[in-house]
Amino acid sequence: MNGRFTRAVVAITAVGALAATAACGVDSGDGKSDDKSGGKAKALKVGWSTIYLTPSWMQQTDKMIKDDVQKLKGEGKVADYQVFNANGDTSQQIAQIRAMIQQKYDVILVDAGSSTALNPALEQAVNAGITVANFDSLVTSEKVVRVGTDQKEWGRMMGEWLGEKLGGKGKIIAFNGPAGVAVSEERWQGAQEGLKKYPGIKVAANVHSEYNLAPAAQAFASAYSANPDIDGVFSQGGALSAAALQTLIKQKKKLVPITGENYNGFLKLWKDNKANGFSSLSTAQPNYLGVIALRAAVAKAGGDTVPNQITVPLPKITDDTLDQYVKPDQPDDSYPIQDLPQSEIDKLIGK
C-alpha cells in the first residue's frame, strides 16, 4: 500500500460466478477491440484488476494506462482492454482474476489488495499461459512480473536529507502511516537507517495516522502541542505532510523542514511558503508504474525476455524542481508526476 489510501482486506470466500464478476468490469471507453495483427503477433486481450478505483491516484493511473492502451491498439499489439474494480474486497478481486482466466485473457495487470491472498489465483493464471504483471501494491509470488519502488529507500532518502538539513542535530516528530501497515513500516525502517548517520537527531514523538488530511491534522496537532520545540518532521505521506505544515502555518509557528510526497495540496503549501523559508524533499509512488507493468506484460506476452522484478527509481522533488510538479489549478487531492520517457521504460523492462 502507499500513502494515498488504506486498503481493506476482506476474508476470502469461494466466489466464482462469472456473471457477478463481469458486472464489475469497466469498459475501456471506446468499445474498440479490432485485431490488426495481420500475420504479426496476436493482438492481446488485456485486463486490469484493481482493489480500488475511487482514489484520485487510481483514477490518474487508470487514465494513464488507458492512454497507453490506445497507443498499443494503434500498433496492433492490444485488441481489447477491460478494468475490473474490486471496491476494496479482496475476495471479489480473486473472483475477478479467476473470471479473466476462464475468459482467456492474454494479460492480467494487478494492483493487489493483499500481498499473499491473491497468489494462488495469479499463479493459476500464469500456469494457464497468461502473462501477469503486478504493480504498486505487490504480491509475494515470484511467478509474476512485479513493478514497484523501494519503500525502504523512500524512507532512507528522506531521513538522510532531513538529518543533513538540520546539520546533524535537533528534535523531530516522526509522522508515519497506520501502525502495522507494510509500506509505513518499511518507510520508517529506511528513515531510521538514514538517520543513523546523524546521532544528534532525536525523535521526540512517533505518530501514526491514516493517510488522510483530517485525521492526520488531528494527530499532528496533538503531537506538536506536546513537542513545540521540534526542528523538523519526517513525514512519509503527502496528506500527512500537508497536515503538519498547515498546523505550523495556522499557529504561526516556525516553518521547520518537513519531508513529503507529490500530494498536490502539500506541493501548493510548499510553493506558497518557500519565500518564508520552508524547505522539503518529496518523492512519489509514480502513476506510470501501471504503464511500465503494461509495457512489460505486452513485451513478455510477445516473446521478449522481461525481468520478473522491476524496481523503478524514486523521483525527487526539491526546492529547485518544485515548479515542475506543483499544479496550482488542480485539486489538492491529486498527485502530479512527470511522464517517464518511453526510452526509460524500455530500459527498465529490458528492451
Secondary structure, 3 states (H helix, E strand, C coil): CCCCCCCCCCCCCCCCCHHHHHCCEEECCCCCCCCCCCCCCCCEEEEEEECCCCCHHHHHHHHHHHHHHHHHHHCCCEEEEEEEECCCCHHHHHHHHHHHHHCCCCEEEEECCCCCCCHHHHHHHHHCCCEEEEECCCCCCCCCEEEECCHHHHHHHHHHHHHHHCCCEEEEEEEECCCCCHHHHHHHHHHHHHHCCCCEEEEEEEEECCCCHHHHHHHHHHHHHHCCCCCEEEECCHHHHHHHHHHHHHCCCCCCCECEECCHHHHHHHHHHHHHCCCCCEECCCCCHHHHHHHHHHHHHCCCCCCCEEECCCCCECCCCHHHCCCCCCCCCCCCCCCCCHHHHHHHCCC
